[in-house]
Amino acid sequence: MSQRQAVFPADRHALYDLHQYSAAIRSGDLLFVSGQVGSRANGSPEPVFEDQVRRAFANLRAVLAAAGCGLEDVVDITTFHTDPQTQLEAVMKVRAEEIGPAPYPNWTAVGVTWLAGFDFEIKVVARIPG
């Protein structure tokens, strides 16, 4: 049985160590990225919601880049929202800028009551180009 191959971005933020998780795990040509939030380097959230979503995508891009892939390699997305009804418009705006045109990856949006002080989280599975 092979060991987990952890992937971390060069500028890893404090939450990985604080909560003891890997940014991503590589398995073969798949990359399973842990939920990324709009965390600044010190682990604190961006205070403005749209900025928090943008920072979450920036953190996601950094993890993907550390594994040699990008948003174009993402095949599945799960997003978590503390207030989907009021947040979805801002999320869709940022998502359109980040993900680009069709064909789109799979996407599941989930409403939650708690995200450890954050209001948005994005988790993905990507295929690492080879």
C-alpha positions in Angstrom: 0.0 0.0 0.0 1.4 3.4 -0.9 1.7 6.3 1.5 -0.2 9.5 1.0 1.7 12.0 -1.0 0.9 15.4 0.5 1.0 18.6 -1.5 1.4 22.1 0.0 1.8 25.4 -1.8 5.0 27.3 -1.2 3.2 30.0 0.9 1.2 27.6 3.0 -1.1 29.3 5.5 -1.4 28.8 9.2 -4.6 26.7 9.0 -2.8 23.6 7.7 -0.7 23.3 10.9 -3.4 24.6 13.3 -6.0 22.0 12.1 -3.5 19.3 11.1 -4.5 18.6 7.5 -2.8 18.5 4.1 -3.6 21.1 1.4 -4.0 18.2 -1.0 -3.3 14.5 -1.5 -2.0 13.1 -4.8 -3.1 9.6 -5.7 -1.9 8.5 -9.1 -2.9 11.2 -11.6 -5.7 12.6 -9.3 -5.3 15.4 -6.8 -7.8 15.6 -3.9 -7.7 19.2 -2.6 -8.9 20.0 0.9 -11.4 22.7 1.3 -9.8 26.1 0.7 -11.2 29.1 2.5 -10.6 32.8 2.1 -7.7 32.7 4.6 -5.0 35.3 4.9 -1.5 33.9 5.6 -2.0 34.2 9.3 -5.3 32.1 9.1 -7.7 35.0 9.5 -10.6 35.4 7.1 -11.0 38.2 4.6 -13.8 40.4 6.1 -15.6 41.2 2.9 -17.5 38.2 1.5 -16.6 38.6 -2.2 -12.9 39.1 -1.2 -13.1 35.9 0.9 -14.3 34.0 -2.2 -11.6 35.5 -4.3 -9.0 34.6 -1.7 -10.3 31.0 -1.5 -9.9 30.7 -5.2 -6.3 32.2 -5.0 -5.5 29.7 -2.2 -6.9 26.9 -4.4 -4.8 28.0 -7.4 -1.7 27.9 -5.2 -2.4 24.3 -4.2 -3.2 23.2 -7.7 0.1 24.9 -9.0 2.1 23.1 -6.3 0.9 19.8 -7.9 1.6 21.0 -11.5 -2.0 21.7 -12.5 -4.5 24.5 -12.7 -8.2 25.3 -12.6 -8.5 23.9 -16.2 -7.6 20.5 -14.7 -10.4 20.5 -12.1 -13.1 17.9 -12.8 -15.2 18.2 -9.6 -16.0 21.1 -7.3 -17.9 21.2 -4.0 -18.6 24.6 -2.4 -19.9 25.2 1.1 -21.9 28.4 1.9 -23.1 29.7 5.3 -25.9 31.7 3.6 -26.4 30.4 0.1 -29.4 32.6 -0.7 -27.6 35.9 -0.2 -24.1 34.7 -1.2 -24.7 32.8 -4.5 -24.7 35.8 -6.8 -21.2 36.9 -5.6 -20.0 33.3 -5.7 -21.2 32.8 -9.3 -19.6 36.1 -10.4 -16.2 35.1 -9.0 -16.6 31.5 -10.2 -17.3 32.6 -13.7 -14.1 34.7 -13.7 -12.0 31.8 -12.3 -13.4 28.7 -14.0 -14.0 30.3 -17.5 -16.1 29.0 -20.3 -17.7 25.6 -20.9 -17.2 22.7 -20.5 -17.6 23.3 -16.8 -16.4 20.9 -14.1 -19.1 19.1 -11.9 -20.3 21.4 -9.1 -22.2 20.7 -5.9 -23.1 23.6 -3.6 -23.9 22.9 0.0 -25.5 25.2 2.6 -23.8 24.8 6.0 -24.2 26.4 9.4 -20.5 26.6 10.3 -17.1 26.9 8.5 -14.7 27.7 11.4 -15.2 31.5 11.1 -15.4 31.6 7.3 -18.4 32.0 5.0 -17.2 30.1 1.9 -15.1 27.0 1.2 -14.2 25.3 -2.0 -13.0 21.7 -2.3 -12.0 20.1 -5.7 -10.7 17.0 -7.4 -8.3 17.6 -10.3 -6.5 15.4 -12.8 -2.8 16.1 -12.9 -1.6 16.5 -16.5 1.0 13.9 -17.5 
